[in-house]
């Protein structure tokens, strides 16, 4: 960038209002085809702004169609002392009880607030609206569904040293 665009007529740097612009931090995935199950694949994305105040995470795992696939999307707001997060998820498990094929669908939304009390300690408050759906795929049986709101309060002590220690 030419210095003329960065400085004013007195040689001082121009100040500009910060604009949130997301950039990818992580992009990974894989895809494949199975002759029995069809197309399969997963992908993970992580985005954040320049200051790290806003983060978005997206995970998707495709398995034959959208109804059988796994998805999770989470947004974190980390600008203040209390960190907030919210997101949604859809997870599927296909099982067999020996007589029929069952599909468990777990889906819902969550809200998180995290308050650090020291360098290594924090309090986390979580609310999850959790839904479980049981479907029999072989029989014409009605779908069973259960919904619940799950609150959690956690005290977390974390003093992990990342990396390898030698000697």
Contact map, one row per residue, 1 for C-alpha under 8 A:
11101100000000000000000000000000000000000000000000000000000000000000000000000000000000000000000000000000000000000000000000000000000000000000000000000000000000000000000
11111100000000000000000000000000000000000000000000000000000000000000000000000000000000000000000000000000000000000000000000000000000000000000000000000000000000000000000
11111110000000000000000000000000000000000000000000000000000000000000000000000000000000000000000000000000000000000000000000000000000000000000000000000000000000000000000
01111111000000000000000000000000000000000000000000000000000000000000000000000000000000000000000000000000000000000000000000000000000000000000000000000000000000000000000
11111111000000000000000000000000000000000000000000000000000000000000000000000000000000000000000000000000000000000000000000000000000000000000000000000000000000000000000
11111111000011000000000000000000000000000000000000000000000000000000000000000000000000000000000000000000000000000000000000000000000000000000000000000000000000000000000
00111111111111000000000000000000000000000000000000000000000000000000000000000000000000000000000000000000000000000000000000000000000000000000000000000000000000000000000
00011111111111000000000000000000000000000000000000000000000000000000000000000000000000000000000000000000000000000000000000000000000000000000000000000000000000000000000
00000011111100000000000000000000000000000000000000000000000000000000000000000000000000000000000000000000000000000000000000000000000000000000000000000000000000000000000
00000011111100000000000000000000000000000000000000000000000000000000000000000000000000000000000000000000000000000000000000000000000000000000000000000000000000000000000
00000011111110000000000000000000000000000000000000000000000000000000000000000000000000000000000000000000000000000000000000000000000000000000000000000000000000000000000
00000011111111000000000000000000000000000000000000000000000000000000000000000000000000000000000000000000000000000000000000000000000000000000000000000000000000000000000
00000111001111100000000000000000000000000000000000000000000000000000000000000000000000000000000000000000000000000000000000000000000000000000000000000000000000000000000
00000111000111110000000000000000000000000000000000000000000000000000000000000000000000000000000000000000000000000000000000000000000000000000000000000000000000000000000
00000000000011111000000000000000000000000000000000000000000000000000000000000000000000000000000000000000000000000000000000000000000000000000000000000000000000000000000
00000000000001111100000000000000000000000000000000000000000000000000000000000000000000000000000000000000000000000000000000000000000000000000000000000000000000000000000
00000000000000111110000000000000000000000000000000000000000000000000000000000000000000000000000000000000000000000000000000000000000000000000000000000000000000000000000
00000000000000011111000000000000000000000000000000000000000000000000000000000000000000000000000000000000000000000000000000000000000000000000000000000000000000000000000
00000000000000001111100000000000000000000000000000000000000000000000000000000000000000000000000000000000000000000000000000000000000000000000000000000000000000000000000
00000000000000000111110000000000000000000000000011000000000000000000000000000000000000000000000000000000000000000000000000000000000000000000000000000000000000000000000
00000000000000000011111000000000000000000000000011000000000000000000000000000000000000000000000000000000000000000000000000000000000000000000000000000000000000000000000
00000000000000000001111100000000000000000000001111000000000000000000000000000000000000000000000000000000000000000000000000000000000000000000000000000000000000000000000
00000000000000000000111110000000000000000000001111000000000000000000000000000000000000000000000000000000000000000000000000000000000000000000000000000000000000000000000
00000000000000000000011111100000000000000000111100000000000000000000000000000000000000000000000000000000000000000000000000000000000000000000000000000000000000000000000
00000000000000000000001111100000000000000000111100000000000000000000000000000000000000000000000000000000000000000000000000000000000000000000000000000000000000000000000
00000000000000000000000111110000000000000001111000000000000000000000000000000000000000000000000000000000000000000000000000000000000000000000000000000000000000000000000
00000000000000000000000111111000000000000011110000000000000000000000000000000000000000000000000000000000000000000000000000000000000000000000000000000000000000000000000
00000000000000000000000001111100000000000011100000000000000000000000000000000000000000000000000000000000000000000000000000000000000000000000000000000000000000000000000
00000000000000000000000000111110000000001111000000000000000000000000000000000000000000000000000000000000000000000000000000000000000000000000000000000000000000000000000
00000000000000000000000000011111000000001110000000000000000000000000000000000000000000000000000000000000000000000000000000000000000000000000000000000000000000000000000
00000000000000000000000000001111100000111100000000000000000000000000000000000000000000000000000000000000000000000000000000000000000000000000000000000000000000000000000
00000000000000000000000000000111110000111000000000000000000000000000000000000000000000000000000000000000000000000000000000000000000000000000000000000000000000000000000
00000000000000000000000000000011111011110000000000000000000000000000000000000000000000000000000000000000000000000000000000000000000000000000000000000000000000000000000
00000000000000000000000000000001111111110000000000000000000000000000000000000000000000000000000000000000000000000000000000000000000000000000000000000000000000000000000
00000000000000000000000000000000111111000000000000000000000000000000000000000000000000000000000000000000000000000000000000000000000000000000000000000000000000000000000
00000000000000000000000000000000011111000000000000000000000000000000000000000000000000000000000000000000000000000000000000000000000000000000000000000000000000000000000
00000000000000000000000000000000111111110000000000000000000000110000000000000000000000000000000000000000000000000000000000000000000000000000000000000000000000000000000
00000000000000000000000000000000111111110000000000000000000000110000000000000000000000000000000000000000000000000000000000000000000000000000000000000000000000000000000
00000000000000000000000000000011110011111000000000000000000001110000000000000000000000000000000000000000000000000000000000000000000000000000000000000000000000000000000
00000000000000000000000000000011110011111100000000000000000011110000000000000000000000000000000000000000000000000000000000000000000000000000000000000000000000000000000
00000000000000000000000000001111000000111110000000000000000011100000000000000000000000000000000000000000000000000000000000000000000000000000000000000000000000000000000
00000000000000000000000000001110000000011111000000000000001111000000000000000000000000000000000000000000000000000000000000000000000000000000000000000000000000000000000
00000000000000000000000000111100000000001111100000000000001110000000000000000000000000000000000000000000000000000000000000000000000000000000000000000000000000000000000
00000000000000000000000001111000000000000111110000000000111100000000000000000000000000000000000000000000000000000000000000000000000000000000000000000000000000000000000
00000000000000000000000111110000000000000011111000000001111000000000000000000000000000000000000000000000000000000000000000000000000000000000000000000000000000000000000
00000000000000000000000111100000000000000001111100000011110000000000000000000000000000000000000000000000000000000000000000000000000000000000000000000000000000000000000
00000000000000000000011111000000000000000000111110000011100000000000000000000000000000000000000000000000000000000000000000000000000000000000000000000000000000000000000
00000000000000000000011110000000000000000000011111011111000000000000000000000000000000000000000000000000000000000000000000000000000000000000000000000000000000000000000
00000000000000000001111000000000000000000000001111111110000000000000000000000000000000000000000000000000000000000000000000000000000000000000000000000000000000000000000
00000000000000000001111000000000000000000000000111111000000000000000000000000000000000000000000000000000000000000000000000000000000000000000000000000000000000000000000
00000000000000000000000000000000000000000000000011111100000000000000000000000000000000000000000000000000000000000000000000000000000000000000000000000000000000000000000
00000000000000000000000000000000000000000000000111111110000000000000000000000100000000000000000000000000000000000000000000000000000000000000000000000000000000000000000
00000000000000000000000000000000000000000000000111111110000000000000000000011110000000000000000000000000000000000000000000000000000000000000000000000000000000000000000
00000000000000000000000000000000000000000000000110111111000000000000000000111110000000000000000000000000000000000000000000000000000000000000000000000000000000000000000
00000000000000000000000000000000000000000000011110011111100000000000000000111100000000000000000000000000000000000000000000000000000000000000000000000000000000000000000
00000000000000000000000000000000000000000000111100000111110000000000000011110000000000000000000000000000000000000000000000000000000000000000000000000000000000000000000
00000000000000000000000000000000000000000001111000000011111000000000000111100000000000000000000000000000000000000000000000000000000000000000000000000000000000000000000
00000000000000000000000000000000000000000001110000000001111100000000001111000000000000000000000000000000000000000000000000000000000000000000000000000000000000000000000
00000000000000000000000000000000000000000111100000000000111110000000011110000000000000000000000000000000000000000000000000000000000000000000000000000000000000000000000
00000000000000000000000000000000000000000111000000000000011111000000111100000000000000000000000000000000000000000000000000000000000000000000000000000000000000000000000
00000000000000000000000000000000000000011110000000000000001111100000111000000000000000000000000000000000000000000000000000000000000000000000000000000000000000000000000
00000000000000000000000000000000000000111100000000000000000111111101110000000000000000000000000000000000000000000000000000000000000000000000000000000000000000000000000
00000000000000000000000000000000000011111000000000000000000011111101110000000000000000000000000000000000000000000000000000000000000000000000000000000000000000000000000
00000000000000000000000000000000000011110000000000000000000001111101100000000000000000000000000000000000000000000000000000000000000000000000000000000000000000000000000
00000000000000000000000000000000000000000000000000000000000001111111100000000000000000000000000000000000000000000000000000000000000000000000000000000000000000000000000
00000000000000000000000000000000000000000000000000000000000001111111110000000000000000000000000000000000000000000000000000000000000000000000000000000000000000000000000
00000000000000000000000000000000000000000000000000000000000000001111100000000000000000000000000000000000000000000000000000000000000000000000000000000000000000000000000
00000000000000000000000000000000000000000000000000000000000001111111110000000000000000000001100000000000000000000000000000000000000000000000000000000000000000000000000
00000000000000000000000000000000000000000000000000000000000111111111111000000000000000000111000000000000000000000000000000000000000000000000000000000000000000000000000
00000000000000000000000000000000000000000000000000000000001111100101111100000000000000001111000000000000000000000000000000000000000000000000000000000000000000000000000
00000000000000000000000000000000000000000000000000000000011110000000111110000000000000001110000000000000000000000000000000000000000000000000000000000000000000000000000
00000000000000000000000000000000000000000000000000000000111100000000011111000000000000111100000000000000000000000000000000000000000000000000000000000000000000000000000
00000000000000000000000000000000000000000000000000000001111000000000001111100000000000111000000000000000000000000000000000000000000000000000000000000000000000000000000
00000000000000000000000000000000000000000000000000000001110000000000000111110000000011110000000000000000000000000000000000000000000000000000000000000000000000000000000
00000000000000000000000000000000000000000000000000000111100000000000000011111000000011100000000000000000000000000000000000000000000000000000000000000000000000000000000
00000000000000000000000000000000000000000000000000001111000000000000000001111100001111000000000000000000000000000000000000000000000000000000000000000000000000000000000
00000000000000000000000000000000000000000000000000001110000000000000000000111111001110000000000000000000000000000000000000000000000000000000000000000000000000000000000
00000000000000000000000000000000000000000000000000011110000000000000000000011111111100000000000000000000000000000000000000000000000000000000000000000000000000000000000
00000000000000000000000000000000000000000000000000001100000000000000000000001111101000000000000000000000000000000000000000000000000000000000000000000000000000000000000
00000000000000000000000000000000000000000000000000000000000000000000000000001111111000000000000000000000000000000000000000000000000000000000000000000000000000000000000
00000000000000000000000000000000000000000000000000000000000000000000000000000111111000000000000000000000000000000011000000000000000000000000000000000000000000000000000
00000000000000000000000000000000000000000000000000000000000000000000000000000101111100000000000000000000000000001111000000000000000000000000000000000000000000000000000
00000000000000000000000000000000000000000000000000000000000000000000000000011111111110000000000000000000000000011110000000000000000000000000000000000000000000000000000
00000000000000000000000000000000000000000000000000000000000000000000000000011100011111000000000000000000000000111100000000000000000000000000000000000000000000000000000
00000000000000000000000000000000000000000000000000000000000000000000000001111000001111100000000000000000000000111000000000000000000000000000000000000000000000000000000
00000000000000000000000000000000000000000000000000000000000000000000000001110000000111110000000000000000000011110000000000000000000000000000000000000000000000000000000
00000000000000000000000000000000000000000000000000000000000000000000000111100000000011111000000000000000000011100000000000000000000000000000000000000000000000000000000
00000000000000000000000000000000000000000000000000000000000000000000000111000000000001111100000000000000001111000000000000000000000000000000000000000000000000000000000
00000000000000000000000000000000000000000000000000000000000000000000011110000000000000111110000000000000011110000000000000000000000000000000000000000000000000000000000
00000000000000000000000000000000000000000000000000000000000000000000111100000000000000011111000000000000111100000000000000000000000000000000000000000000000000000000000
00000000000000000000000000000000000000000000000000000000000000000000111000000000000000001111100000000000111000000000000000000000000000000000000000000000000000000000000
00000000000000000000000000000000000000000000000000000000000000000001110000000000000000000111110000000011110000000000000000000000000000000000000000000000000000000000000
00000000000000000000000000000000000000000000000000000000000000000001000000000000000000000011111000000011100000000000000000000000000000000000000000000000000000000000000
00000000000000000000000000000000000000000000000000000000000000000000000000000000000000000001111100001111000000000000000000000000000000000000000000000000000000000000000
00000000000000000000000000000000000000000000000000000000000000000000000000000000000000000000111110001111000000000000000000000000000000000000000000000000000000000000000
00000000000000000000000000000000000000000000000000000000000000000000000000000000000000000000011111111100000000000000000000000000000000000000000000000000000000000000000
00000000000000000000000000000000000000000000000000000000000000000000000000000000000000000000001111111100000000000000000000000000000000000000000000000000000000000000000
00000000000000000000000000000000000000000000000000000000000000000000000000000000000000000000000111111000000000000000000000000000000000000000000000000000000000000000000
00000000000000000000000000000000000000000000000000000000000000000000000000000000000000000000000111111000000000000000000000000000000000000000000000000000000000000000000
00000000000000000000000000000000000000000000000000000000000000000000000000000000000000000000000111111100000000000000000000000000000000011110000000000000000000000000000
00000000000000000000000000000000000000000000000000000000000000000000000000000000000000000000011111111110000000000000000000000000000000011100000000000000000000000000000
00000000000000000000000000000000000000000000000000000000000000000000000000000000000000000000011110011111000000000000000000000000000001111000000000000000000000000000000
00000000000000000000000000000000000000000000000000000000000000000000000000000000000000000001111000001111100000000000000000000000000011111000000000000000000000000000000
00000000000000000000000000000000000000000000000000000000000000000000000000000000000000000001111000000111110000000000000000000000000111100000000000000000000000000000000
00000000000000000000000000000000000000000000000000000000000000000000000000000000000000000111100000000011111000000000000000000000001111000000000000000000000000000000000
00000000000000000000000000000000000000000000000000000000000000000000000000000000000000001111000000000001111100000000000000000000011110000000000000000000000000000000000
00000000000000000000000000000000000000000000000000000000000000000000000000000000000000011110000000000000111110000000000000000000011100000000000000000000000000000000000
00000000000000000000000000000000000000000000000000000000000000000000000000000000000000011100000000000000011111000000000000000001111000000000000000000000000000000000000
00000000000000000000000000000000000000000000000000000000000000000000000000000000000001111000000000000000001111100000000000000001110000000000000000000000000000000000000
00000000000000000000000000000000000000000000000000000000000000000000000000000000000001110000000000000000000111110000000000000111100000000000000000000000000000000000000
00000000000000000000000000000000000000000000000000000000000000000000000000000000000111100000000000000000000011111000000000000111000000000000000000000000000000000000000
00000000000000000000000000000000000000000000000000000000000000000000000000000000001111000000000000000000000001111100000000011110000000000000000000000000000000000000000
00000000000000000000000000000000000000000000000000000000000000000000000000000000011110000000000000000000000000111110000000011100000000000000000000000000000000000000000
00000000000000000000000000000000000000000000000000000000000000000000000000000000011100000000000000000000000000011111000001111000000000000000000000000000000000000000000
00000000000000000000000000000000000000000000000000000000000000000000000000000000111000000000000000000000000000001111100001110000000000000000000000000000000000000000000
00000000000000000000000000000000000000000000000000000000000000000000000000000000110000000000000000000000000000000111111111100000000000000000000000000000000000000000000
00000000000000000000000000000000000000000000000000000000000000000000000000000000000000000000000000000000000000000011111111100000000000000000000000000000000000000000000
00000000000000000000000000000000000000000000000000000000000000000000000000000000000000000000000000000000000000000001111111000000000000000000000000000000000000000000000
00000000000000000000000000000000000000000000000000000000000000000000000000000000000000000000000000000000000000000001111110000000000000000000000000000000000000000000000
00000000000000000000000000000000000000000000000000000000000000000000000000000000000000000000000000000000000000000001111111000000000000000000000000000000000011100000000
00000000000000000000000000000000000000000000000000000000000000000000000000000000000000000000000000000000000000000001111111100000000000000000000000000000001111000000000
00000000000000000000000000000000000000000000000000000000000000000000000000000000000000000000000000000000000000000111110111110000000000000000000000000000001110000000000
00000000000000000000000000000000000000000000000000000000000000000000000000000000000000000000000000000000000000000111100011111000000000000000000000000000111100000000000
00000000000000000000000000000000000000000000000000000000000000000000000000000000000000000000000000000000000000011110000001111100000000000000000000000001111100000000000
00000000000000000000000000000000000000000000000000000000000000000000000000000000000000000000000000000000000000011100000000111110000000000000000000000011110000000000000
00000000000000000000000000000000000000000000000000000000000000000000000000000000000000000000000000000000000001111000000000011111000000000000000000000111100000000000000
00000000000000000000000000000000000000000000000000000000000000000000000000000000000000000000000000000000000001110000000000001111100000000000000000001111000000000000000
00000000000000000000000000000000000000000000000000000000000000000000000000000000000000000000000000000000000111100000000000000111110000000000000000001110000000000000000
00000000000000000000000000000000000000000000000000000000000000000000000000000000000000000000000000000000000111000000000000000011111000000000000000111100000000000000000
00000000000000000000000000000000000000000000000000000000000000000000000000000000000000000000000000000000011110000000000000000001111100000000000000111100000000000000000
00000000000000000000000000000000000000000000000000000000000000000000000000000000000000000000000000000000111100000000000000000000111110000000000011110000000000000000000
00000000000000000000000000000000000000000000000000000000000000000000000000000000000000000000000000000001111000000000000000000000011111000000000011100000000000000000000
00000000000000000000000000000000000000000000000000000000000000000000000000000000000000000000000000000011110000000000000000000000001111100000001111000000000000000000000
00000000000000000000000000000000000000000000000000000000000000000000000000000000000000000000000000000111100000000000000000000000000111110000001110000000000000000000000
00000000000000000000000000000000000000000000000000000000000000000000000000000000000000000000000000000111000000000000000000000000000011111000111100000000000000000000000
00000000000000000000000000000000000000000000000000000000000000000000000000000000000000000000000000011110000000000000000000000000000001111111111000000000000000000000000
00000000000000000000000000000000000000000000000000000000000000000000000000000000000000000000000000011110000000000000000000000000000000111111000000000000000000000000000
00000000000000000000000000000000000000000000000000000000000000000000000000000000000000000000000000011000000000000000000000000000000000011111000000000000000000000000000
00000000000000000000000000000000000000000000000000000000000000000000000000000000000000000000000000010000000000000000000000000000000000011111100000000000000000000000000
00000000000000000000000000000000000000000000000000000000000000000000000000000000000000000000000000000000000000000000000000000000000000011111110000000000000000000000000
00000000000000000000000000000000000000000000000000000000000000000000000000000000000000000000000000000000000000000000000000000000000000110011111000000000000000000000000
00000000000000000000000000000000000000000000000000000000000000000000000000000000000000000000000000000000000000000000000000000000000000110001111100000000000000000000000
00000000000000000000000000000000000000000000000000000000000000000000000000000000000000000000000000000000000000000000000000000000000011110000111110000000000000000000000
00000000000000000000000000000000000000000000000000000000000000000000000000000000000000000000000000000000000000000000000000000000000011100000011111000000000000000000000
00000000000000000000000000000000000000000000000000000000000000000000000000000000000000000000000000000000000000000000000000000000001111000000001111100000000000000000000
00000000000000000000000000000000000000000000000000000000000000000000000000000000000000000000000000000000000000000000000000000000001110000000000111110000000000000000000
00000000000000000000000000000000000000000000000000000000000000000000000000000000000000000000000000000000000000000000000000000000111100000000000011111000000000000000000
00000000000000000000000000000000000000000000000000000000000000000000000000000000000000000000000000000000000000000000000000000000111000000000000001111100000000000000000
00000000000000000000000000000000000000000000000000000000000000000000000000000000000000000000000000000000000000000000000000000011110000000000000000111110000000000000000
00000000000000000000000000000000000000000000000000000000000000000000000000000000000000000000000000000000000000000000000000000111110000000000000000011111000000000000000
00000000000000000000000000000000000000000000000000000000000000000000000000000000000000000000000000000000000000000000000000001111000000000000000000001111100000000000000
00000000000000000000000000000000000000000000000000000000000000000000000000000000000000000000000000000000000000000000000000011110000000000000000000000111110000000000000
00000000000000000000000000000000000000000000000000000000000000000000000000000000000000000000000000000000000000000000000000111100000000000000000000000011111000000000000
00000000000000000000000000000000000000000000000000000000000000000000000000000000000000000000000000000000000000000000000000111000000000000000000000000001111100000000000
00000000000000000000000000000000000000000000000000000000000000000000000000000000000000000000000000000000000000000000000011110000000000000000000000000000111110000000000
00000000000000000000000000000000000000000000000000000000000000000000000000000000000000000000000000000000000000000000000011110000000000000000000000000000011111000000000
00000000000000000000000000000000000000000000000000000000000000000000000000000000000000000000000000000000000000000000000111000000000000000000000000000000001111100000000
00000000000000000000000000000000000000000000000000000000000000000000000000000000000000000000000000000000000000000000000110000000000000000000000000000000000111110000000
00000000000000000000000000000000000000000000000000000000000000000000000000000000000000000000000000000000000000000000000100000000000000000000000000000000000011111000000
00000000000000000000000000000000000000000000000000000000000000000000000000000000000000000000000000000000000000000000000000000000000000000000000000000000000001111100000
00000000000000000000000000000000000000000000000000000000000000000000000000000000000000000000000000000000000000000000000000000000000000000000000000000000000000111110000
00000000000000000000000000000000000000000000000000000000000000000000000000000000000000000000000000000000000000000000000000000000000000000000000000000000000000011111000
00000000000000000000000000000000000000000000000000000000000000000000000000000000000000000000000000000000000000000000000000000000000000000000000000000000000000001111100
00000000000000000000000000000000000000000000000000000000000000000000000000000000000000000000000000000000000000000000000000000000000000000000000000000000000000000111110
00000000000000000000000000000000000000000000000000000000000000000000000000000000000000000000000000000000000000000000000000000000000000000000000000000000000000000011111
00000000000000000000000000000000000000000000000000000000000000000000000000000000000000000000000000000000000000000000000000000000000000000000000000000000000000000001111
00000000000000000000000000000000000000000000000000000000000000000000000000000000000000000000000000000000000000000000000000000000000000000000000000000000000000000000111
